[in-house]
Structures are given as structure tokens and as C-alpha cells.
């Protein structure tokens, strides 16, 4: 299962490697990505099954397909390059576009709608937690001023300029990325509930893997990587008590997974040169162990 199908890059290689009998389910909440990936993967026929959903609902997706377990799951979490490159999706401040940021444009509030109905404190909380932006309170206050008392915010470029104006000039010059990068990232995570989605997936995925099945997760944000790291580590834990006493204490007798990556795998220099967006990618993987009583 590819839980973040995108435009089908990972799925294409997995289907090639698993020929002739391997089958793959591709999930994406973005209908545009789903349609494009389905066209790209047409050559694999019924070996590929596209599903419009979110990876947090992986259990329901498999149940609807009549499948109990899969041999592997891959997630490449966060926004995709095509989404960033399409100005009309509102993820990027490089080009003028609506302040949208929804991964599934067919449902939920846009970023602008969320900003309008939220308090300055709520917005500041997202920007501080999800974007790790030190000027979160100032940025949130200026956003609410623009929406409540000013002419509003016309597009992503205007929002980015407002954010940049909240950061002292000296620090703007010192930052390696655009001054609005952290805030746009935070708003995107809030709009799409990305951390909640990941937490829900991490809770259920072990039960959906076959013995020896693999789970591979690529993340681009420290908060996402931290969630994956802690969950994988927790699943390797087992009680130090003898089995009888461990069971009586309600503790796990045997580990559920084996870590395949003690430390996250990062892109090589060559990979980053060819795709600069890979510079913050971290990959972690684990293997499902045999269930023992």
C-alpha cells in the first residue's frame, strides 16, 4: 500500500519490482493527484487499485477491499512537489494564488476560512508549534488585523509579504529560507490535520501488516519524524519481567516490530542536488515480527 500516492513515483517502482503478481493499493486525498497517478500507472492494469481517502483510514480502506493484511506500506508525508508548483492550490508564496492549502480541495475549510474563524491565540499556537516560528504571536496578530480591520488578504503573495514584515530585517536576511516558509508550513499542517492523520495511522498500522511486512515512512518535518521515531521505538519494547508476570502486569511480552533504520536515512548529495526539496527528508523503516503469545 502506498498511503500517499501523489503522482505515483514510489508506486511505479514498487509495481515494477513486484512483477508479475504483486498488487498495490494507492491512497490519496487529492483527487487531482489520484487521477494523474492512475493514468501514469495504467500499464499495470488491475495490479493497481486507486482509492480516494486518507492514509489514516487505512483500516477501513482495506476492510472495504476485503483485505486483512498487506506486505508493505509506504508513506511520503507532507505536501507534494506538484501541489507546491500549482499556484491555484495556494501552498506556495512564490506565485499568486488563493489562500487555500487543502490537500483535498473537495472538502473542509480553506486556510483563509480557517484564519477568519480562528482567534489570534489559536493561529499563534499553530504557527509556534507546527512552524517553530519565534514571531508567531506578532504574525497571528497582524493576520487578524488584516482580516478584521483592513482590506483583507487577496492572495498567497500578500499573505507572505505580511508575514515577512513581521520579522526584523536583520533576521530576514540571515534566514536561509523565505521568511514566510515556517508560517505557510504551519498553516498547511493545521488546515489538513496532518499530525492527527499521522498519529492515527501509527496507532493502527502494525495490525495491518503481515509477518515480515515492512512499513517505510518518509517525513520532512521534525514533528512528524519525532512521532514516527517514538512509535517505532515503542513497538520494539517488551517487558523485562518473565512472561507470566508481564501478562499479569498488562505489559507486552514480545516486541511487535524490528527497526530496520536505527537512525533516519537522509538523501545523498546527488539526490539533494537533483531535488533540493529532499534536503529535509528523513526515512525510517521497521519490519513486523511474528506474533507470539
C-alpha positions in Angstrom: 0.0 0.0 0.0 1.2 3.5 -0.9 -0.7 5.7 1.5 0.4 8.9 -0.1 0.2 8.1 -3.8 0.9 11.6 -5.1 1.8 11.3 -8.8 2.8 7.6 -8.4 6.6 7.7 -8.4 7.0 5.3 -5.5 4.1 3.1 -6.7 5.6 2.8 -10.2 8.8 1.4 -8.9 7.1 -0.9 -6.4 4.8 -2.3 -9.1 7.8 -2.9 -11.4 9.8 -4.6 -8.6 6.8 -6.8 -7.6 6.0 -8.0 -11.1 4.4 -10.2 -12.3 1.9 -10.8 -9.4 2.4 -8.0 -6.9 -0.6 -5.7 -6.3 -0.6 -2.2 -4.9 -3.3 0.0 -3.4 -2.7 3.7 -3.8 -4.4 6.1 -1.4 -4.5 9.9 -1.8 -6.9 12.6 -0.5 -6.1 14.7 -3.6 -8.4 13.8 -6.4 -6.2 15.6 -9.0 -3.1 13.5 -7.9 -5.2 10.4 -7.9 -6.3 10.9 -11.5 -2.9 11.7 -12.7 -1.2 8.8 -10.9 -3.9 6.4 -12.3 -3.1 7.5 -15.8 0.6 7.0 -15.2 0.1 3.5 -13.7 -2.4 2.3 -16.4 0.2 -0.1 -17.8 -0.1 -2.2 -14.6 -3.8 -3.0 -15.1 -5.7 -4.5 -12.2 -2.5 -4.8 -10.2 -3.0 -1.2 -9.2 -6.1 0.0 -7.2 -6.6 3.7 -6.6 -8.6 4.9 -3.6 -9.7 8.4 -2.7 -9.2 8.6 1.0 -6.6 9.4 3.7 -3.9 7.1 5.0 -5.3 7.5 8.5 -8.3 5.4 7.3 -6.1 2.6 6.1 -8.0 0.0 8.2 -11.4 1.0 6.6 -9.8 1.0 3.1 -8.5 -2.5 3.4 -11.8 -3.7 5.0 -13.8 -2.3 2.1 -11.5 -4.1 -0.3 -11.8 -7.4 1.6 -8.1 -7.4 2.5 -6.9 -8.3 6.0 -3.1 -7.6 5.7 -0.6 -6.2 3.3 3.1 -7.0 2.9 4.3 -3.4 2.9 3.2 0.2 3.5 4.9 3.4 2.4 4.1 6.9 3.4 5.7 10.0 2.0 4.1 12.6 4.2 3.6 16.3 3.7 2.9 18.3 0.6 4.0 17.0 -2.8 6.0 18.9 -5.4 3.2 19.2 -7.9 0.9 20.7 -5.2 3.6 23.2 -4.4 4.1 24.0 -8.1 0.4 24.7 -8.8 -0.3 28.3 -7.8 -4.0 27.7 -7.7 -3.6 25.3 -4.8 -2.4 28.0 -2.5 0.5 26.1 -0.9 3.3 28.4 -2.3 4.1 32.0 -1.8 6.3 32.1 -4.9 3.2 32.7 -7.2 -0.1 34.5 -6.6 -2.8 32.0 -5.7 -5.8 31.7 -3.4 -5.1 31.1 0.3 -6.4 27.5 0.2 -3.8 24.9 1.1 -6.2 22.0 1.2 -4.8 18.6 0.1 -8.3 17.6 -0.7 -9.9 20.6 -2.5 -13.3 19.0 -2.3 -13.8 19.2 1.5 -13.0 21.3 4.6 -12.1 24.9 5.2 -9.5 26.7 3.1 -6.6 28.3 5.0 -8.3 31.7 4.6 -11.6 30.4 6.0 -9.7 28.8 8.9 -7.9 32.1 9.6 -11.1 34.1 9.5 -12.9 31.9 12.1 -10.0 31.3 14.4 -8.7 33.6 17.2 -5.3 35.2 17.1 -4.2 32.9 20.0 -5.2 29.8 18.1 -3.4 30.9 15.0 -0.3 31.8 17.0 -0.4 28.4 18.6 -0.3 26.6 15.2 2.5 28.9 13.9 4.6 28.3 17.0 4.0 24.6 17.3 3.9 23.5 13.7 6.2 26.1 12.2 8.5 26.7 15.2 8.3 30.4 14.3 9.6 32.7 17.1 7.4 35.6 15.9 4.2 33.6 15.9 2.2 35.9 18.1 3.1 39.0 16.1 2.3 37.3 12.8 -1.0 36.0 14.1 -2.0 39.4 15.4 -1.2 41.1 12.0 -3.2 38.5 10.1 -6.2 39.1 12.3 -5.9 42.8 11.9 -5.7 42.5 8.1 -8.8 40.2 8.1 -10.9 42.1 10.7 -10.0 45.7 10.3 -8.1 46.0 7.0 -8.9 45.3 3.4 -8.3 41.5 3.9 -5.8 39.3 2.2 -6.0 39.0 -1.5 -3.7 36.0 -2.2 -0.7 34.0 -1.0 1.8 36.6 -2.1 0.1 39.3 0.0 0.0 36.9 3.0 3.7 36.1 2.5 4.5 39.8 2.4 2.6 40.5 5.6 4.4 37.6 7.4 7.8 38.9 6.2 7.0 42.3 7.5 6.6 40.8 11.0 10.2 39.6 11.1 13.0 42.1 11.7 15.0 43.0 8.6 18.3 41.6 10.0 16.8 38.2 10.7 15.1 38.1 7.4 18.5 38.5 5.7 20.0 35.8 7.9 17.4 33.1 7.2 18.2 30.5 4.6 14.6 30.2 3.5 11.8 32.8 2.7 10.5 34.5 5.9 7.0 33.1 5.3 8.2 29.4 5.0 7.6 28.4 8.6 4.2 30.1 8.8 2.9 28.6 5.5 4.1 25.2 6.6 2.2 25.6 10.0 -1.0 26.7 8.3 -0.9 23.9 5.8 -0.4 21.3 8.7 -3.3 22.9 10.6 -5.7 23.0 7.5 -5.1 19.4 6.7 -4.8 17.9 10.2 -1.6 16.3 9.1 -0.2 15.4 12.5 -3.5 13.9 13.7 -3.6 11.9 10.5 -0.1 10.5 11.1 -0.9 9.7 14.7 -4.0 7.7 13.7 -2.0 5.8 11.1 0.8 5.0 13.5 -1.7 3.5 16.0 -3.2 1.0 13.6 -0.6 0.0 11.0 1.0 -2.9 12.9 -2.2 -4.9 12.9 -2.5 -4.5 9.1 1.0 -5.8 8.2 1.7 -9.5 7.5 4.5 -11.1 9.4 7.8 -9.8 7.9 5.9 -6.9 6.3 7.6 -3.6 6.1 6.5 -0.1 7.0 8.5 2.8 5.5 7.8 6.4 6.3 9.5 9.5 4.8 8.9 12.7 6.6 10.0 16.3 6.1 9.2 17.9 9.4 10.8 17.4 12.8 7.4 17.0 14.5 6.4 14.2 12.0 9.8 12.5 12.3 9.5 12.6 16.1 6.1 10.9 16.0 7.4 8.1 13.8 10.6 7.6 15.8 8.7 7.3 19.1 6.1 5.0 17.8 8.6 2.7 16.1 10.7 2.6 19.2 7.6 1.9 21.4 6.7 -1.1 19.2 10.2 -2.6 19.7 9.7 -2.5 23.5 9.0 -5.6 25.6 8.8 -6.2 29.3 11.8 -7.2 31.3 9.6 -9.3 33.5 9.1 -13.1 33.0 6.2 -13.7 30.6 3.8 -14.8 33.3 4.3 -11.7 35.4 4.4 -9.4 32.4 1.0 -10.5 31.3 -0.4 -10.1 34.8 1.0 -6.6 34.8 -0.5 -5.9 31.4 2.9 -5.4 29.8 4.0 -6.5 26.3 5.8 -9.8 26.4 7.4 -9.6 22.9 8.3 -6.8 20.6 6.0 -6.1 17.7 8.5 -4.8 15.2 12.2 -4.7 14.4 13.8 -1.4 13.5 15.4 -1.5 10.1 16.8 2.0 10.5 18.5 2.8 13.8 18.9 6.3 12.5 16.9 8.1 9.8 18.2 7.7 6.3 18.7 11.1 4.5 19.2 11.9 0.9 22.7 11.7 -0.7 24.4 14.8 -2.0 23.5 13.7 -5.5 19.8 13.2 -4.6 19.6 16.6 -3.0 21.4 18.3 -5.9 18.8 16.9 -8.3 15.9 17.5 -5.9 16.6 20.3 -3.4 13.3 19.6 -1.6 14.8 16.3 -0.5 17.3 18.0 1.8 15.0 17.7 4.9 13.7 14.2 4.1 14.1 11.5 6.7 13.3 7.9 6.1 12.5 5.4 8.9 11.5 1.7 8.4 10.5 -1.3 10.5 9.7 -4.9 10.0 6.7 -6.7 11.6 7.7 -9.6 13.7 5.9 -12.9 14.2 3.1 -12.6 16.7 3.9 -14.7 19.8 1.8 -15.2 22.9 
